[in-house]
Each structure stands twice: as C-alpha cells, then as structure tokens.
Amino acid sequence: MKEKLKHKIKTIPDSPGVYIFKNRSGDAIYVGKSSHLRSRINSYFTTPFEYKRASLLEEIDDIEVIPVASEGEALVLECSLIKKYQPRYNVDLKDGKTYPWLKITHDIFPAVMVVREKKKLEHQYFGPFTDVKGLKQVLRFIRKYYPVRTCRKKIVEGKTSKPCTFFFTKRCCGPCTGNVNPEEYKKIVEGIKAFFSGKYKHYCKQLKKQLNEAIKTWDFENAKLIAERIHLLERMEQRLPWRSEDELLLYRKENVLPALAEKLSLGKIPAVIEGYDISHLGASHATGSRVVFRGGVPSRADYRKFRIKTVDKVDDYSMLREVIRRRFTDPEMTEKPDLILVDGGKGQLNEVMKELENLKLDIPVVALAKREEIVYSSLSKKAIFFPKDTSELHLLQDIRNEAHRFARAYHLKLRTKEIS
C-alpha cells in the first residue's frame, strides 16, 4: 500500500459514511458505503488477495471519505454518487440493484407498502433502507398500533368489499368494509408518517414503561417480546436518513469535516463532536449541557442536561469541570468523541484539558468565544482564525450555539418550576 494511503486511512473515523476511491487523474473509480468507514476501507488492503479486487487496488491513488449521521444517509449518498459518477467498478448498482423504500400511496385511503423504486412522485416515500427484512419487521410491528392497509385494492368511499385476514387479526382497520371514514383513517396514516419521520422515540418511551410493568408482574414472556420491540425501535435511528439527497450532496461538496480536521491539525476527521456550555443566574439553578453532532448534524437523542451539584457559588470553571467529569465517568455514556467544543476562551479550554488529564483521556478540545469568534485549541499554542464565511466556522458556531441554547432552556425550566 502507498504511504499516502496508509496516512489517509489513519485519519478516517470508524463511523457511518461513504468512501470514494480515485485514480491519479482524480476520477472516481469506486464508490462504497459502510457503517464503520475505517474498518471497511482498511479491509480492502488487509484481506487475502483476490483477483477481482487486484486491478481496483492498483488504480487507487487517493481516498475521499464523507462521514454522515446514519446508515440510511450513507445509503442515500452512495446511490446518488454512483448515479453521478458511474464508476466502472460499481457494477452491481449500475446494473440496477436497488434498496427498499416505504411507500405511502396518494389515495383517499392510502396504502403503506414496501417497494424497490420511487416511480410516481405524487406518492410519499421514506428510505431507502439497508435491508427489506428489517423494514418489513418494523412495518408489521407498528401496524399493531396503526392498522393501515398494505394491499393494492382500489377503494372507493361508499363502496364496500369483503375484508382480508388482516382485518380480522386487527392489522388493518378495514377501509374496504366501510369500517372507517377518510378523516379517521388519515389520523392513522399520520401516525405512520410521524414514526418514519423520526418521532418514534415517543413510542419507545411508552414501551419501556410497559416493560417495567411486565417485569414487576413477573410476566417475563411478555417482557421478552416488549424488549425485542424496543431493540427494533432503537435500531431505526441508525438506519433512517436524517437529510435529503440534495442536502447530502451539498454537505459532501462543502467537505466540512475533513477541512475542519486539517485546519485544526486533528489528525482524524471529527465525525462525532460534543459541545458543552454552562448556564446560570448567579449560582441559582446552574445547569450544564452536552450536545452531539454526528456527520455534521445534531444527534438530539444523544443530548444530555446536567444540574450542577457540587458547586454552590458562581464559578463557571468548576461547573464546567463537574459536567465533563460526570459525562466521562457515566457508565451509560461510553462513546469517545473525536472532538470536544466548549463555549468560551482560553480559561474554559484549560479547565477542560485539566479534567480530561485527571481522567486520563486524550481527546482534542477547542474553545470558541462569542463576539471575537476566535478558536483556541488544545493542539495549538496560538489562536486559530477562520475566515468569517466558511463552512468550518459555521459548523463550530452551530455546535456552540446549540450547547448554549440547550443549557439555557434547562436553566429557565428549573427557574420557572421554582416560581410556580
């Protein structure tokens, strides 16, 4: 393997994303996706020799990687780039291999079904998904709560027909029987849409309550079934795209994370960035926040709020150190970010570095102060200046502002509770 490629692979995060192999002319010769970028790319050069792969490896002169937020995003971006570049080593997808979508038809009583292509734009589509089996499992599960039809019947309001088995097993509310009117049916379909739009976390909380009740009553058979459903729901976030195809193509064009890594001399593309801030009015109801950005976008399921417990005076530095200490000693938060950003200047940066040193953690840290918008880094003795209108600075500002918003919102909530 070329030394240039060895160095490049070391900078790649093990996160979901897309990779592009390029030849000496800079042309894309292969586009791939993976939920673990570095492991996947490294496997090309470390697995036993294969004749099919030999000619590809000989041509690779450079590797472009685009870390994204989920497996679903990686799939969408991979398909888009293959269509755009038509790399000659991507035989499978160029020959028409497709991935499953969830389709909601544009009818008075919409049907929900799994399809392989987006043919008619008047229908609504969610996906694509990484496997049809998993998608069908999810659809079977949520139809217990939202009994929509999955058939291809043409249903006209006012006309009835004989129902199928799904009506009697309560997997379909039976619009063909006249059992439900269009307004009621629309509410059921909206529940399906909400689920696949990422609002399924609400249902996950309900299931966790049911799980606790089943365990309390020693109903272990039901508890096992509920636990399986919870696991299925929690897998959804990794598989659903968070951004549209156009947004992902723009994100790839801006190349923000690799550019940020280069500007900050990180040595690794920061696929996962955590932002921290403190909010208080005096020492009253002091709070801290952790926000997480994956592949350049907020991962709100990973946000955490902290009520300051060990500092009873106005001391931002001590409060910040408490939040960092609690976050990295929490057994439920084991993931190590590629970069930490704090709202502030040199003082905040130094305090976080001290706390990480006490915890024997080696994680790059940057601080971004308001107004001046100067970046201070644990990897540089000098301040780092970004041009004002750059995607890299905008990303750091978004993380800083989101951490500030989240900490302040929790602080105001605590104060409002006290007043009421």
N, C-alpha and C positions, 0 to 999 in steps of 0.2 A: 504494500500500500504506500502511496506517496506521502511524504512527510506533511504536506499541506493538508491532505485529507485527514491524517491522524490528528493534527491540531484542531481541525474543524469539528471532528466528532467529539472531542473533549468539551467543546463549548455548547453542545446540544443538550437541552434538558430532556428528562425522561417523562415527557408529558404528551397529551394528545396533540396531533398535528399532521402536517403534510410535508413531504420532502421532495425535492426536485434534483435529480442527477443531471449535470450539464457537461457537455463536451468542451474542448478547447475553444471552440467558437462562441461558447456561451449559450448554445441551443439546448433546450430541454430534450433529453433523450429518454427520461423515465420519470413518471410522477407516481408517488405512493403515499399511503396514509398509515398511521399507526396510533394506538393509544399509548405507546411507550416509544417515543421517537428515537432516543439514543440507542436503546437496546435493539430496535429493529434495524436501524442503519448499520450499526456495528456488526450485526449478524451477516450482512452481505459479504463482509471481508473476513469473517472468522469461521463460518461454516465450511464443511468439507467441499472440495472442488466439484463444481457442476458445469458441464459443457454449455448448458443453456445460459448460464449466468456469466460465463467467461468473457464473451465478447462485450457484454454490457460493462463489466468491471474494467476492462481495458480502456474503454472510452471515457470513463468518469474522470473529469478534471476538477470539478467543483460541486459542492452540495449547498443548495438553498433550503432552509427549513423555515416553516411558518407555524409556530406553536399556536394552538387555538384553545377554546374553552371546553370543548366536549368532543366525544367520538362522533356525534352527529355532525358537528361543524367540520371535522376532518373529512368526513364522507362527502359533504356538500362541496367543499373546496376542491377535493381531489377530482370529483366528477367535472367540475367547472374548468379546472386547469387542463384536464385531459382533452376536453372538447376544444379548448382554446388552442393548445399547442400540438395536439395529435402526435405525441411522442411515439416513435416507431417501436419501442419496446413494450408499450402498453397495448398488447394485442387484445387482451380479454375485454377491456371496457370499450375499446374502439370497435370491436365486433358486436357490440350491442348489449353486453351484460349490464343489467340494471339492478337497483335495490328497491325494496318495498316502501310504499308510501301509504299513509292512511288517507282515504278519500271520503269526503262528506259531500254527497250529491246536492245539486241545486234543484230541489223538488219541494212541493208543498209538505211532503213527509220525507225528509232527507234520509237516505240510506248511508250507513257507515261501513266501509269495506276496505280490504287490503288490495292494493293494485301495484303493478310494476312500472307504470308510466303515468306521467302527467299529460293527459291527452286534451282535455277540454278545460279551458281556463275559468269557465263560469263555476266550476266546482271548487271546493276548498280542499287543500292538501296539507298534510303535516308530514315531515320527514325530510329526507329519506332516513330509513332505519338500517342498522347494521345486520339485522337478521329477521327474516319473516316469522320464524318460530316464536321469537321473543315478543314481537309485535302482536301476534295472534293471541299469545298468552295474556298480555295486558288487556287486549280488547275483550276477551272472554271474562276477565276479572271485573272490569269496570261496568260491563253490561248488567251485572248484578245490581248495581246502583242506578245505572242509566240504561234502561232496557230499550235501546233503539233497534231498528230493523237492520239487517245486513243482507237482505235479499235484493233481487233485481226486478221485483214486481213493479208494474206501473199502477200506482194507487191514486184514485180519483176520489175527492171528498164527496161523501154521499153514497158512494157505491161500496158494497162490501163483498168479501170473498172468504173462502174457508181458510182459517189460520193454519200455520205450520206448527211443528213441535216446539219451537222456541217460545211461542205464546203460552203454551201450557206449562213450560218449565220456567216461566217468568223471566226469560232472557229478552223478550220483546213485548212491548205494550200493545201490540196488535192494531196498528192504524188501519190495516186492511179489513178489520172487523167492525170499524166504526167505534171502537172502544175508547179512542182518544181523539180530541179535536186538534187542529193545527197549532193553536196557541199553547196548549199543554205539551204537545209533542216538541214544540220549539224550545221550551224550557229544558227538556231532557237533552236535546241536541246541544244546547248551550253548555250544559254540564260536561259533555264530552269535549267540546271545544276548549273549555276552561282547563280541563285536565291536561290536554295535549299542548296547551299554551304555557304550561309550567306552573299552574296553580294547584297541582296535585298534592303539594305539601300539606295543604289543609286536611285532605283525606287521610294522609299518613298519620297526622296527629290523632285523628279520630280512631284509627286502627290501633294505635299504641295504647289508647285508653281501654279499648276493648280487650287488648292483650293482657293488660294488668288485671282487669276484671276476671278474665278466664283463668288466670293463674291463681287469683285469690279464691276462686270457687273450685279449684282443683280440676278444671275442665281442660286437661292437658292436650287432648286430641284437637279441640277447637283452638287452643293456644298455638299449637304447631301450625295449623292452617293459617291463622292470622299472621304469625311470624313470617311465613313464606310470602304472604301478600305484601307485608311491609318491605321485605327484601326486594320484591319485584318493583315496588314503587320507588325505592331508593336508587335502583339502577337506572330509572328513567332519565334522571338529570344528566347522567354521563352520556346518554345516547341521543338526547334531543338537541338539535341545533339551537343556539342562542341568537344567532344573527342570520340574516338573509344571505342569499348568494351574492347579491350586489355589495352588501356590507363587507362580506368576507374578501371579495376581490379587491375592494378599496383598502382594506386592512393589510392585505398582502402587498399591495402596491406601495403603501407608506413604509412598510418594513420597519415598524416602530421598535419592536423588541430587540432584534439584532442590532439596530442602530443605537439603541439605548445602552446595550451591553458594551458596545465599542466606545461610546462617549464616556461611560463611567469606568472603563477598564475592568469590567466584572470578571472576564474570563469564562463566563457562561451566560447564555441567553436567559433572562429572567422571566420564565413562563408563569411563575407564581410570585406575586408581590403582595406583601402585607403592609397596610398603612395604620398608624396609631396616632391618637390625639387624646388630650385631656380637656374636660370642660368643668368649670365650677364658678360659683359666685361667692368669693371668699372661700372658706373651707366647707361651706354648706353643700351637701348632696353632690360632692365631687364624683365625676364619672370618667371612665376611660373607654376607648373604643378600639376594636380591631376590625378592619375591612380587608377583604381579599379580592384581588384581581387575577383572573386566570385568562391567559391568552389575550390580555389587553382589555378585558371587560369585567365588570363587577360580578362576583360569585356570592350573591346575597345569602345563600344558605350557609355560608361559612363565616358570616359576620358574628362578632361576639361583643357584648357590652359588659363593662365591669363597674361595679360600685366600689369606690375606694374604701378600704377597710383599715389600713394600718397608718394612715397619715391624717392627723387631726388639725393641721394648720395649713396655711397657704404655702405650698411647696410643690410646684409643678414637676421639678426634677424627681423628687421622691415618689410622687404619684405615678409618673411615667415608669419609673423603675419597678414599682409594685405591679403595674399592668404587664410589663414584659416578663417579670418573674412568674406571675401567675399563669400567663399564657404558655410559657415554655416548661412549666412543671405540671401542667394539667395532663393527666394520662389519656384524656379523650381528644387532645389536640396534638397528635404526634407528627404531623406533616411538617417538614422543614422547608420554609420558603426560600426562593432564590435571591430575594432582596427584601429588606425592611425599609420603609419610609416613615419618617416622623415629621410632624408639623412643628417647625421651629428652626433654630440655628445651631451654632457650634455647641452650645450648652446642652441642648437636648440630645444631640448626636453623641457627645462624650458620655452622658449618663447611660444611654442605651448600650454603648460599647462596653462600659464597665460592668453592667449587669450581665451581658452576654459572656463576658470573660469569666465572671463568677460562676456562670452556669456551664462553662467550658464548651461554648457554642461558637462556631466560626461561620457567621452569616454577614454578608456585606450590608452596611447601613448607610442611608443617605438622609439628610435633613433638608427640608425646603421651607424657607421662611416666607411669609406673606410680604407683599409690597416689593421687596428687593428681588424676589424670585431667584435667589442665589442658591445653588446646591452645594452642600458640604458633604463630603464622603469619608467613610472610614478607610477608604483605599487611597486617599489623596491628601496631602498636607495643604494643598492650595484649593481655594474655592473654584467651583466649576460653573462656567457661564454658558447658558444655552441661548441661542437666538430666540427672540420672543415668539415668533410664529413658526414653531417646529412641532411636529407630532410628538417627539420625545418629551418636550417640556409640557405639552398639553396633557399627556398621559400622567406625568408626575403631579401636575396640578389637580387633575381629576381625582387621583387617589388621595391626595392631601385634603381636598375639599370634601370628599365623601367621608373620610375619617372624622373631620370636623363636624359635618352635619349629623353623623350618626351619634357621636358623643354628646353633642348639644341637645339632640332630640331626647335622649335618655335622661339627661340632666333636667330638662324642662318638665319631663313626665314626672320625675320624682318630686320636684318642687310643687307641681300642680296637685299631686296627691296630698302633700302636706297641708296645702292651703285649703283644700276641700275637706 
